[in-house]
Amino acid sequence: MNSFHLKTTFSNAIELYQITLTQREVSYYFQYQQKVLQVLGWVETNPEWLFEILRCFLKTGYVHPYNQKQVLKTAIQVYYGSRANLSYQVSDEELLKQIVACYKELSGMGIETLGDRVSDRFKNQKVSYE
């Protein structure tokens, strides 16, 4: 069975590796996503993409109750901030994969520099980073 399990709309929780995001927490991350998008002047056209961002980071095994909020908020901010600065030569999936790889390189440490590390990675790959 897949370790990621989106519970029914009756429970409205995401459960993974003993971390459960309640409906309230998911709502909090959705509101945070909306704030980030508003600052960037963007609209997310895929309503499931927030769940994909959360799932990818929860799946790393480096997210725990004590760093959960900081990591997931940073993941959302770095994803959309990077997306706004990258050309569309890089797919959404590839971008998220690279962000998670940068996070995992330091075993989940250094979350405060994640955005800079992602930016450097794409600059080193000579991808158009505006």
C-alpha positions in Angstrom: 0.0 0.0 0.0 1.2 3.5 -0.8 2.5 5.2 2.3 0.7 8.4 1.3 -3.0 8.2 2.0 -5.5 11.0 1.4 -8.3 10.2 3.7 -11.9 10.7 2.6 -13.5 14.1 2.8 -15.1 13.0 6.0 -11.9 13.1 7.9 -10.1 15.7 5.7 -6.6 14.7 6.8 -3.3 13.8 5.1 -1.5 11.0 6.9 2.1 10.0 6.1 4.9 8.6 8.2 3.0 9.2 11.4 2.4 12.9 10.5 -1.2 13.8 10.1 -2.3 17.1 8.7 -5.7 17.9 10.0 -8.3 19.7 8.0 -7.3 22.8 9.9 -3.7 22.5 9.0 -4.4 21.8 5.4 -6.6 24.9 5.4 -3.7 26.8 6.9 -1.3 25.7 4.2 -3.9 26.5 1.5 -4.3 30.0 3.0 -0.5 30.4 3.0 -0.3 29.2 -0.6 -2.9 31.8 -1.6 -0.9 34.6 0.2 2.3 33.5 -1.7 0.3 33.5 -5.0 -1.2 36.9 -4.3 2.2 38.4 -3.7 3.4 37.0 -7.0 0.3 37.9 -8.8 -0.3 34.3 -9.8 -3.2 31.9 -9.8 -2.7 28.1 -9.3 -4.6 26.3 -12.0 -4.1 22.8 -10.5 -6.1 22.6 -7.2 -4.2 19.3 -6.3 -0.7 20.8 -6.6 -0.6 22.0 -3.0 -1.1 18.4 -2.0 1.7 17.3 -4.3 4.1 19.8 -2.7 3.1 18.7 0.8 3.2 15.0 -0.1 6.7 15.2 -1.6 8.1 16.9 1.5 6.4 14.7 4.0 7.6 11.7 2.1 11.3 12.7 2.7 11.2 11.5 6.3 12.9 14.7 7.5 9.6 16.4 8.4 8.6 16.0 12.0 6.1 17.7 14.3 8.7 20.2 15.5 9.8 21.5 12.1 6.6 20.7 10.1 5.2 24.2 9.8 8.5 25.8 8.9 9.4 23.2 6.3 6.0 23.0 4.6 5.6 26.8 4.5 9.2 27.1 3.1 8.4 24.4 0.5 5.4 26.3 -0.7 7.2 29.6 -0.8 10.3 28.2 -2.5 8.2 26.3 -5.1 6.2 29.3 -6.2 9.0 31.8 -5.9 11.2 29.5 -8.1 8.4 28.9 -10.5 8.0 32.7 -10.9 11.7 33.0 -11.8 12.2 30.0 -14.0 11.4 29.7 -17.7 8.9 27.0 -18.6 11.8 24.9 -19.9 11.5 23.3 -16.5 8.3 21.4 -15.8 6.4 21.8 -12.5 7.3 18.2 -11.7 11.0 18.7 -12.4 11.0 21.9 -10.4 9.4 20.1 -7.4 11.8 17.2 -7.8 14.8 19.5 -7.7 13.5 21.4 -4.7 13.0 18.2 -2.8 16.5 17.0 -3.9 18.1 20.2 -2.5 16.2 19.7 0.8 17.3 16.1 1.0 21.0 16.8 0.2 21.4 18.3 3.7 19.2 15.7 5.3 16.5 18.2 5.9 18.8 20.7 7.5 19.3 24.3 6.4 15.6 24.9 5.4 16.3 28.7 5.6 18.7 28.5 2.7 16.6 26.2 0.5 15.5 28.9 -1.9 19.1 30.0 -2.5 20.3 26.5 -3.0 17.5 25.8 -5.6 18.3 29.1 -7.4 22.0 28.2 -7.5 21.2 24.7 -8.8 19.2 26.1 -11.8 21.8 28.8 -12.5 24.5 26.1 -12.5 22.4 24.1 -15.0 22.2 27.2 -17.2 18.4 27.2 -17.1 16.9 30.6 -17.8 16.5 32.0 -14.3 15.0 35.5 -14.5 
